[in-house]
């Protein structure tokens, strides 16, 4: 396995910047909004998007998390843009997601927080369930 430094040096900055810009715009975020989420200066984010600098690895991880993509997708791009799409099969959930998408960002954050808590709770139950049965 190649070291991370080799991985980071092998990608072209212009491609990364283009990917970053496209992903940011696809999430309807301005440079200022994304910079605030990352706790960096907007001009630094602009430099990354123009290919004039590269972020440290911890910022690449944060970018991928905030933009909800894999690090590979962020750094290397995707040959198939449809690969990033996720189909919601539950009709009610799909309709609610459409409605949530129309809310203000701070209201969306609250809803995302509750969804994240629910998912984490279910994962925790899955992990603890077998342990509780063994202890009982």
N, C-alpha and C positions, 0 to 999 in steps of 0.2 A: 504494500500500500504506500502511495506517495505521501510525503509530508504535506501539511496544509499550505506551507509557504510555496511549494511547487504548484499546488492547485491554484492559489491566488495569483501567482505570477503568469500562469498559462492563459488566463482569460484576457481578452482585449477590452480595454477601458471603454472604447466607443460602443461596443456591443452591450456592455453592462449598463452604461448610461442610457442607451436606447431602451433596454429592457426595464430599467428602473422607471424611466419617464412614462412608458406605456402602462406599466402596472399601477403606478400612482394615479394616472388619469383614469384608468379603468375602475379604480376604487373611488372616483370623484373627489380626490384629495388635491388641494393646492400644495405647492412646495412649502409654503409657510405651515400649513396644517400638518404635513408629514414631518417637517423639521421639528415642530413642537412635540409630536408624538415620540420622536427619537431623542429629544432634548439636545438638538444641534442647531447651529445657526442656519437659516435658510440659504445663505450664500454657499455654505459648504455642500448642502444637498444639490444646489444648482451646479456646482463644480463636478460632483459625481455624475449628474445627468449629462453634462457636456463632455464627459470623459477626460476631465482635467485633473482628476485625482481619484484615488480608490479608498473606500472606507476600510477601517480596521475590521477584523473578522467579527468582533462582537457586534458591530453595527450591521454587518451583513445578516447575522442571525436575527437582530431586532427588525431589520427591514423585512426579511422573509416572514417573520411572525406578524408584523403589523399589516403587511400586504396579503397575508394569508396564502402564501405560496411556498414551495420548497426552495431551499437554498439553490439547488440545481436549476430550477426554473428562473430564479432571480439572476443568477450569474450567467448561465448559458442560454437562457431563452427556451422557447418551446417551438418545435417545428409545427405542431398542430395547436393553434390557439384554442380549439375546442377542448383540449386536454385539461385546461384550467376550469372548465365549466362543471358545475355540479347540478344534477337534476334532482329536485325535491319531488318525491313521488306522492307524499301525503298532501292532498288537495287543500285541507284546512291550513296546514303549516305553510304551504306555498303562498296562499292568499295572505296570511298574516305577515310573511316575509315581505311581500310586495308593499303592504301597508307600512311596515316598519321602515322600509327603504325610503319612504316619503317623509319620515319624521326628521326633526332636527338632529344633528350629530350627537348632542349631549343626551337626548332622549334615546337614541339608538344605543349609546354606550350603556345606559342603565339596563336596557333589554338584553344586550349582549352579556352584561355581568350576570343577570339572572339565569340566562341560558347556560353560561359557563358553569355557574354554581350547580345547576341541575345535572349537567353532564358529569361534572366531577363527583357529585354525590352518587350517581349511578356507578361510576367506575370504582369508587371507594367501596360501595356495597358489594360489587363483584369481587374485590380483593379481600375484604374482611369476611364475607359470607363463609368461604371454606374454612377460614381460621376459627370462626365462631363455632362452626359445627364440630370441628376437631376438639375444641376446648370444652364443649358441653358434653 
